[in-house]
């Protein structure tokens, strides 16, 4: 399928009237000469969960990584367009500050080879956030926000690797939350987890959206339906459609979306 044959919905960027936390406008992204994203425009609402779905290689994770400039660490990449946070272009801001304000959790749990306590306090320490604050209180607050305190409170000074896979992923979420990000990005955070651990992560995300704005890439359409307020469908580097989640799954406006949702491809 030729990306040029796909059309974005003219209303894709604004499916709801909630305040906008982040906005992507006409974003193109290149790996060398290969164009991975084509003219993406998407509004991310404050204190909502925005999900991005689509087949493998469709650009959803690439787009997510542009939201906190992680792709800048890759050689020979280029971005065009504008991405704003509270109306300010993130490309014009200090990248360290942007990554503090916009945290990220990756597909596979990646705790540091340190204790649980040291994993949590690492971010506040390097960001100079410990002055006048109690490190133990920050650790407890972060673990509570990630629904991990009861399971980890007696193991704080043990290796993070002693935790189960699902616990390690919640530890990584707690580590991201320790610096009080305004936005939390999650790239298929449950793909390596069992159903019980996945359910805990999903419950956590629903509870967290009152505290920060959440964007999640997921290969699991049922997961998007369960946790997301709005959902965007990506195909061949284009955002085909973005709307309220129940509209995307029950009454999509684009044939490509309906074909994907109903399993005709993907």
N, C-alpha and C positions, 0 to 999 in steps of 0.2 A: 504494500500500500504506500502510496506517495504522500508524504506529509503535506504537500501543497494542496492535496485534494480534501484535506480535513478543514472544517470551518469551526471556529470558536463561536459560542453563543454570544451575541452582542451584550447580553445581560449577565454574562458569566461572572463578572467581577464583584457584583453586589447582590447576592441572593437574600440578604437580610438587612434590617435597618439598625442593627446594633452598632455601637461605635467601632471604628476601624483601628486596630492596633498596628498592623503591618499592611503594606500595599505594594504589590509588584505591578509595574507598568511596562508593558512591551519589552519583556526580558528575553534576550537571546543569549545563548551560552555555547561556547565552542571548546572542544578538545582538539587542539591543533586546527586542522581544516574541517573537522567534522562538527556539524552543528547539531548539538544535542537537545537544545530547547529553542522553540520557535514562537516568539512574540507572545510570551506568557503574561497575562494580566489577571491578578487575583487579589481580592481583598480578604484579610484575615481578621475576624471580629474579636474584639476584646472579651476575655473571660469566656470564650467558647472553645470547643474542640473542633478543629478543621481536619478532616481526613483526606488523604490523596490515595486513590486507587488506580489500577491499570495493570496491564501485563508486564512481565519482566522486560527491562530495557526501554520502558516508555518515557523515562525522564523524570519520574516523580522523586526519586532519591537525589538526583542531580539538582533538581529545583530546591529541595529541602536544604541541601548543603550550601546553596547560595544564600539562604536566609540568614546565616551567621558567618558567611564568608569562609567557610572551611575549604571550599574549592580553590581558594587562593594558594593553598599549600601544594597544589599540583602544578607541575611545570607545563608551559605551553597551553595555558587556558586563557580564555577571554570572555568577558561579560559585557553585554550592552543593555541599555534600558535603565530603569530606576527601581530600587527597593527601599521603601521608607519604613521607619519605626517612629511612631508618633509624629509623622509628617516630615521627619528629617531623613535625608538620604544616608543609608548606612555605609555607602561606599566613600563618603566624605568624612567618616568618623574614625576615631582610633579603634583599630581592630580588637585590641584587648578589651576595651570597654564594651564593644559590641558583643563579644563572646561572653562577657559577664552578664550582660542584660538578656542575651538570647542563648540559653543553655541547650546542650544537645546530648541525647542518649542514643547509642548506636545499636545495631542489630544484635550483636553478641555482647554479653556482659564483659566489660573490660576493667575490672577493679585493679587498682594499683597493687604491686607486691608489697603491701604495707598492712597494718592493722585496720580494722573497721574504723576506729577512731581517727587514725591518720588519713584514711581515705576521705572522710567527711571534712576534716579541718583543712585539707590541702588548699582548696579554692579560697576560702576566707583568708588563709595565711598569705598566699602569694598576691592577693588583691588588697592587702593591707586593711582587712576588715576586723582584725582582732583587738585593736586598740580600745581599751575600756570595756571589752566584752568578754564574757566567760566562755571559753572554748567548749567546756562540757555542756553548757546550755545550748550552744549552737548545734552540737552533735545530737543532743537529745531532740531538739526541735526538728531537725532535718530528718532524723530517723522516724519520728512520729508522723511527719508529713508524708513520708514514703511508706507508712504502715509497716515499719520494720522494727520499731523500738522494742516491742514485747519479745520478739524473737532474738534480738541482738544485744539487749541491754546487759546481759551477763557475759558477753563475749567481746566487748569493745576493744580489748587489747590483744585479741587473737587475730590471726591472719584472715583477711577477707576471702581468701581462697577456701577456707573451711566452710563457707556458706554454700547452700545449694544453688543451682543455676538461677532459679526464680528469685531467691534471696539476693544473689549477686546483682541481678538486674534492678531490683528495688534499691540496692545499695548505690548503684550508679545513678539512679533517679535522685536518691537522697543527696548524693555528692553534688549533682547539678543544682539541687534546690538550696544547698548550703549558702550560696552567694545571692540568694533571693532574686532569681531571674524574673524578668517580666514576661518572657516567652520561653516555652519549653518545646524543643523539637525532638521527635522520636522517630527513628528510622527502623521500622519493622521490629519493635522492641520485644515482641512475643514469638517471633518465628522459630526460636530455638528452645521454647519452653513447652512444658506439658500443659494439658487443659486446666489443671488446678492452679498452677502458677499464672497462666494467662488470665484466668478469671480474677485473680488478685490484682494484677496489673490494670486490668480494665476497670475494676471498682475504684482503684486508686486514681486513675485519670479522671473519672467522673467527679470524684471529690476534689481534685486539685484545681479544676477549672475556675473555682471561685477565687483562687489565689493567683493564678497566672493564666495566660493565653497558651493554648496547646495546639500544636500541629503534628499530626501523626501520618506517616506513610505506612500502609499496611497492604499485604497481599491477600488478606482475609476480608472478603466483602461483608461477612456476617459481623466481624469485629467493627468495621466502620459503621454498620447499621446500629450496633449496640451502643457505641460510645460517642459518635460524632454528631455535632449539631448541623454542620454542613459538610458536603463531600464534593471533591473535584475529581473528575475522570480524565486521566492522561492517556494519550495514545500517540506513539511515534513522535514524541517530543512536543506535542501540542496539548493544551488544556482544551478538551472538547466541550466540557460542560462543568459548571459549578453551581450548586443549588442546595437548598435544604436537603438533608439526608433522606427524608422520607420521599421527597419529590424525585431524587436521583434513582431510588430503588423501586418506586411504584409508578412514576409517570415521567420518565426522562424525556427531554425535548429533542434529543439527537438520536438518530438511528444507531450510530456507533456505540453509544452508551447502552442502549437497550440490548444490542447484540452481545456486549460484554457481560452485562448483568445476567442475561438469560443463558450464558454459557455457550454461545455460538462460536466464540473464539476466546483465547486468553490462556 
